[in-house]
Amino acid sequence: FFLGQYQRAIEFHQQHGDIAREIGDRGGEAKSLGSLGNAYQSLGQYQRAIEFHQQSLDIKREIGDRGGEAKSLGNLGNAYQSLGQYQRAIEFHQQHGDIAREIGDRGGEAKSLGSLGNAYQSLGQYQRAIEFHQQSLDIKREIGDRGGEAKSLGSLGIAYARLKQYGKAINLQEKSLAIKCELGDRHGEAQSLQSLAQLYQACGRVKEGFAAGQAATLIFQELNLPLEAWTLPRWIKSFVKFAQQGKWQLVICFVAGFFAFPFLLTLLLTLTLWRFTFGRFRR
């Protein structure tokens, strides 16, 4: 799953579920269904993901697994958020948080607050999003969740960027990057560098933006992850998939990027296209 090989992950999760059903392990069956939901969500098949998460939730409620129930509610919230149904997503995240507080799961509570922040950010309510991300950050610092702290700092950075408070956004993203480097989270490091590349560009710091964007691309190349696992906007992934169809498609994508987007985004797009297409043409 973390290598972006979602179809292979699905095969293993299905085998997990088959054995769990065979031996009557309802908890294991629920877990496999939740994992299938996450895999299908990563493939962009959100309705199918919702079906699996709902089945997982039903079993967890049946066997009285309150912690698992909270997790499934959070997963459903994420799936509905991906569909753009933000109010429904908020309802699920609130239920997740309520159960987490009830059972004393501080990590789950922090996660639900962060998810609420993401949902309100998608609704354009950036100040409210900041409040939730800050609460999530406070809990993560309290429980010593360094990886979660880095994630919350990055989310706060994105929210402040939407408010065009670029100085504050850059400061938060740099703090997030420092923690990810400390933890050896190379994938997360690349994500932070991508965010910083866009922020530097927005501030007119073109050279720093170029360096951050190039560093992010090099890390993704180093990790050798498939395109689906790259944390790139969907429009770039669509460009890449189109460019992979042939040389003329590659030329069209480059020209479109050159005329439609600022210099830095054109560069990042070109580097991405190079990574996924040039090798096959050279061969």
C-alpha positions as CSV (number, residue, x, y, z in Angstrom):
1,F,0.0,0.0,0.0
2,F,2.7,2.5,1.0
3,L,4.6,1.8,-2.2
4,G,1.5,2.8,-4.2
5,Q,0.9,-0.7,-5.4
6,Y,-2.7,-0.6,-4.5
7,Q,-4.0,-3.5,-6.7
8,R,-1.4,-5.8,-5.1
9,A,-2.4,-4.5,-1.6
10,I,-6.0,-5.3,-2.5
11,E,-5.2,-8.9,-3.3
12,F,-3.5,-9.4,0.2
13,H,-6.4,-7.6,2.0
14,Q,-8.9,-9.9,0.2
15,Q,-6.9,-13.0,1.3
16,H,-6.9,-11.6,4.9
17,G,-10.7,-11.2,4.8
18,D,-11.3,-14.7,3.3
19,I,-9.3,-16.3,6.1
20,A,-10.9,-14.2,8.8
21,R,-14.4,-15.1,7.6
22,E,-13.4,-18.8,7.4
23,I,-12.2,-18.9,11.0
24,G,-15.0,-16.7,12.3
25,D,-12.7,-13.7,13.2
26,R,-15.2,-10.9,13.0
27,G,-12.6,-8.3,14.1
28,G,-10.1,-9.4,11.5
29,E,-12.8,-9.4,8.8
30,A,-13.7,-5.8,9.8
31,K,-10.0,-4.8,9.7
32,S,-9.6,-6.3,6.2
33,L,-12.7,-4.4,4.9
34,G,-11.3,-1.1,6.3
35,S,-8.0,-1.7,4.6
36,L,-9.7,-2.5,1.3
37,G,-11.6,0.8,1.7
38,N,-8.4,2.7,2.1
39,A,-6.9,1.0,-1.0
40,Y,-9.9,1.8,-3.2
41,Q,-9.9,5.3,-1.9
42,S,-6.2,5.7,-3.0
43,L,-7.3,4.5,-6.4
44,G,-9.9,7.2,-6.5
45,Q,-12.8,4.7,-6.3
46,Y,-14.5,6.6,-3.5
47,Q,-18.0,5.0,-3.7
48,R,-16.5,1.5,-3.5
49,A,-14.3,2.7,-0.6
50,I,-17.4,3.9,1.2
51,E,-19.1,0.5,0.8
52,F,-16.1,-1.3,2.4
53,H,-15.8,1.2,5.2
54,Q,-19.6,0.9,5.9
55,Q,-19.3,-2.9,6.1
56,S,-16.3,-2.5,8.4
57,L,-18.3,-0.1,10.6
58,D,-21.3,-2.4,10.8
59,I,-19.2,-5.3,12.0
60,K,-17.3,-3.1,14.6
61,R,-20.6,-1.9,16.0
62,E,-21.9,-5.5,16.1
63,I,-18.9,-6.7,18.1
64,G,-18.7,-3.6,20.3
65,D,-15.3,-2.4,19.1
66,R,-15.6,1.3,20.0
67,G,-12.1,2.2,18.9
68,G,-12.5,0.5,15.6
69,E,-15.9,2.1,15.2
70,A,-14.3,5.6,15.6
71,K,-11.6,4.7,13.0
72,S,-14.2,3.6,10.5
73,L,-16.2,6.8,11.0
74,G,-13.0,8.8,10.3
75,N,-12.4,6.7,7.1
76,L,-15.9,7.4,5.9
77,G,-15.4,11.1,6.6
78,N,-12.3,11.0,4.5
79,A,-14.1,9.3,1.6
80,Y,-17.0,11.7,1.6
81,Q,-14.5,14.6,1.7
82,S,-12.8,13.2,-1.4
83,L,-16.3,13.2,-3.1
84,G,-16.6,16.9,-2.1
85,Q,-19.5,16.2,0.3
86,Y,-17.8,18.2,3.1
87,Q,-20.8,18.6,5.4
88,R,-21.4,14.9,5.5
89,A,-17.6,14.4,6.0
90,I,-17.8,16.8,9.0
91,E,-20.6,14.8,10.6
92,F,-18.5,11.6,10.4
93,H,-15.4,13.3,11.7
94,Q,-17.4,14.8,14.6
95,Q,-18.7,11.3,15.5
96,H,-15.1,10.0,15.3
97,G,-14.0,12.7,17.7
98,D,-16.9,12.1,20.1
99,I,-16.0,8.4,20.5
100,A,-12.3,9.1,20.7
101,R,-12.9,11.5,23.7
102,E,-15.3,9.0,25.3
103,I,-12.7,6.2,25.3
104,G,-9.8,8.4,26.1
105,D,-8.1,8.0,22.7
106,R,-6.1,11.2,22.5
107,G,-4.4,10.3,19.2
108,G,-7.8,9.6,17.6
109,E,-9.1,12.8,19.0
110,A,-6.2,14.7,17.4
111,K,-6.7,12.9,14.1
112,S,-10.4,13.8,14.0
113,L,-9.6,17.5,14.8
114,G,-7.1,17.5,11.9
115,S,-9.7,16.0,9.6
116,L,-12.3,18.6,10.6
117,G,-9.7,21.3,9.8
118,N,-9.2,19.8,6.3
119,A,-13.0,19.7,5.7
120,Y,-13.5,23.3,6.8
121,Q,-10.5,24.4,4.7
122,S,-12.2,22.8,1.7
123,L,-15.2,24.9,2.5
124,G,-13.1,28.0,2.4
125,Q,-13.5,28.6,6.2
126,Y,-9.8,29.0,6.8
127,Q,-9.9,30.6,10.2
128,R,-12.1,27.8,11.5
129,A,-9.8,25.3,9.9
130,I,-6.8,26.9,11.7
131,E,-8.6,26.5,15.0
132,F,-9.1,22.8,14.5
133,H,-5.5,22.2,13.2
134,Q,-4.1,24.1,16.2
135,Q,-6.1,22.0,18.6
136,S,-4.9,18.9,16.8
137,L,-1.3,20.2,17.0
138,D,-1.6,20.9,20.7
139,I,-2.7,17.3,21.5
140,K,0.0,15.7,19.3
141,R,2.6,17.7,21.1
142,E,1.1,16.7,24.4
143,I,1.3,13.0,23.5
144,G,4.7,13.2,21.8
145,D,3.4,12.3,18.3
146,R,6.2,13.9,16.3
147,G,5.0,12.6,12.9
148,G,1.5,14.0,13.6
149,E,3.0,17.3,14.8
150,A,4.7,17.6,11.4
151,K,1.5,16.9,9.6
152,S,-0.5,19.5,11.6
153,L,2.2,22.1,11.0
154,G,2.0,21.5,7.3
155,S,-1.8,21.7,7.4
156,L,-1.6,25.0,9.3
157,G,0.8,26.2,6.7
158,I,-1.6,25.4,3.9
159,A,-4.4,27.2,5.7
160,Y,-2.4,30.3,6.2
161,A,-1.3,30.2,2.6
162,R,-4.9,30.3,1.5
163,L,-5.2,33.5,3.6
164,K,-2.2,34.8,1.7
165,Q,-0.1,35.0,4.9
166,Y,2.9,33.6,3.1
167,G,5.5,34.4,5.7
168,K,3.6,32.5,8.4
169,A,2.9,29.7,6.0
170,I,6.5,29.3,5.1
171,N,7.6,29.3,8.7
172,L,5.2,26.5,9.5
173,Q,6.2,24.4,6.5
174,E,9.8,24.8,7.3
175,K,9.2,23.5,10.9
176,S,7.2,20.6,9.4
177,L,10.1,19.9,7.0
178,A,12.6,19.9,9.9
179,I,10.7,17.3,11.9
180,K,10.3,15.1,8.8
181,C,14.0,15.2,8.1
182,E,14.6,14.4,11.8
183,L,12.3,11.4,11.5
184,G,13.7,10.2,8.2
185,D,10.3,10.6,6.5
186,R,11.5,11.0,3.0
187,H,8.0,11.0,1.4
188,G,6.8,13.6,3.9
189,E,10.0,15.6,3.3
190,A,9.2,15.7,-0.4
191,Q,5.6,16.8,0.3
192,S,6.9,19.7,2.5
193,L,9.4,20.7,-0.2
194,Q,6.6,20.8,-2.8
195,S,4.5,23.1,-0.6
196,L,7.5,25.3,0.1
197,A,8.3,25.5,-3.7
198,Q,4.8,26.9,-4.3
199,L,5.0,29.3,-1.4
200,Y,8.4,30.7,-2.4
201,Q,7.1,31.2,-5.9
202,A,4.1,33.1,-4.6
203,C,6.5,35.4,-2.7
204,G,8.7,36.0,-5.7
205,R,11.6,33.9,-4.3
206,V,12.0,32.1,-7.5
207,K,15.5,30.6,-6.9
208,E,14.4,29.1,-3.6
209,G,11.3,27.8,-5.2
210,F,13.3,26.2,-8.0
211,A,15.6,24.5,-5.5
212,A,12.8,23.2,-3.3
213,G,10.8,21.9,-6.2
214,Q,13.9,20.2,-7.7
215,A,14.7,18.7,-4.3
216,A,11.2,17.3,-4.0
217,T,11.3,15.7,-7.5
218,L,14.7,14.1,-6.7
219,I,13.3,12.5,-3.6
220,F,10.4,11.1,-5.4
221,Q,12.8,9.7,-8.0
222,E,15.0,8.3,-5.2
223,L,12.0,6.5,-3.7
224,N,11.1,5.1,-7.1
225,L,7.4,5.3,-6.3
226,P,4.7,4.8,-9.0
227,L,2.8,7.9,-10.2
228,E,-0.2,7.0,-8.0
229,A,1.9,7.4,-4.9
230,W,3.3,10.8,-5.8
231,T,1.7,13.7,-3.8
232,L,1.0,15.8,-6.9
233,P,-2.1,17.6,-7.8
234,R,-4.5,15.6,-9.9
235,W,-4.1,17.8,-13.0
236,I,-0.4,17.1,-13.1
237,K,-1.0,13.3,-12.8
238,S,-3.6,13.6,-15.7
239,F,-0.9,15.5,-17.7
240,V,1.6,12.7,-17.0
241,K,-0.8,9.9,-18.0
242,F,-1.7,11.7,-21.2
243,A,2.0,12.4,-22.0
244,Q,2.8,8.7,-21.5
245,Q,0.7,7.8,-24.5
246,G,3.3,9.0,-27.0
247,K,5.8,11.6,-28.1
248,W,3.3,14.0,-29.6
249,Q,1.3,13.9,-26.3
250,L,4.5,14.7,-24.5
251,V,5.1,17.7,-26.7
252,I,1.5,18.9,-26.3
253,C,1.7,18.7,-22.5
254,F,5.0,20.6,-22.4
255,V,3.6,23.4,-24.7
256,A,0.4,23.7,-22.6
257,G,2.4,23.9,-19.4
258,F,4.7,26.5,-20.8
259,F,1.9,28.9,-21.9
260,A,-0.6,28.2,-19.1
261,F,1.4,28.1,-15.9
262,P,4.2,30.1,-14.2
263,F,7.8,29.2,-14.7
264,L,8.2,27.1,-11.6
265,L,5.1,24.9,-12.2
266,T,6.3,24.4,-15.8
267,L,9.6,23.2,-14.5
268,L,8.1,20.8,-12.0
269,L,5.8,19.5,-14.7
270,T,8.7,19.0,-17.1
271,L,10.7,17.2,-14.5
272,T,7.8,14.9,-13.7
273,L,7.1,14.2,-17.4
274,W,10.8,13.4,-17.8
275,R,10.7,11.0,-14.9
276,F,7.8,9.0,-16.2
277,T,8.2,9.2,-20.0
278,F,11.7,9.9,-21.3
279,G,13.1,6.5,-20.2
280,R,10.8,4.5,-22.4
281,F,11.4,6.8,-25.4
282,R,15.2,6.5,-24.9
283,R,14.9,2.7,-24.8
